[in-house]
Amino acid sequence: MPLLFTYGTLRLSDVQLAIFGRLVRGESDEIVGAERVMIAVDDPEVEAATGRGEHADLRFNGKPAARVPGTVLELTDAEIAEADKYEWLARYRRKEVKLASGRNAWVYVYSPD
């Protein structure tokens, strides 16, 4: 089953229930060499779809001391597809990363283009 590292709204129980139809138990992990930043999304369509004008994002800086804590979720392929639809609305795209634990996982990063 695919692993998804989440550092934002996909950790919230109400979001998980709405997207996956269930609560997903996760494990703590970190992305090394990145920092969590807030970005302004100046797009009325995105703001209407998400209800927010600011979104969390990752900025990869390659610094070993920089770490973003989050939760690793084990999802089905169908659940990953649902997460893609949810994240696509706010222009996030999936990227594969290696976590501090050594595991590979997907993570969503902002990609306005």
Secondary structure, DSSP 8 states (H G I E B T S, - for coil): --EEEESSGGGSHHHHHHHHSS---EEEEEEETEEEEEEE---HHHHHHHS-SEEEEEEE---TT-EEEEEEEE--HHHHHHHHHHHHHTTEEEEEEEBTTS-EEEEEEE---
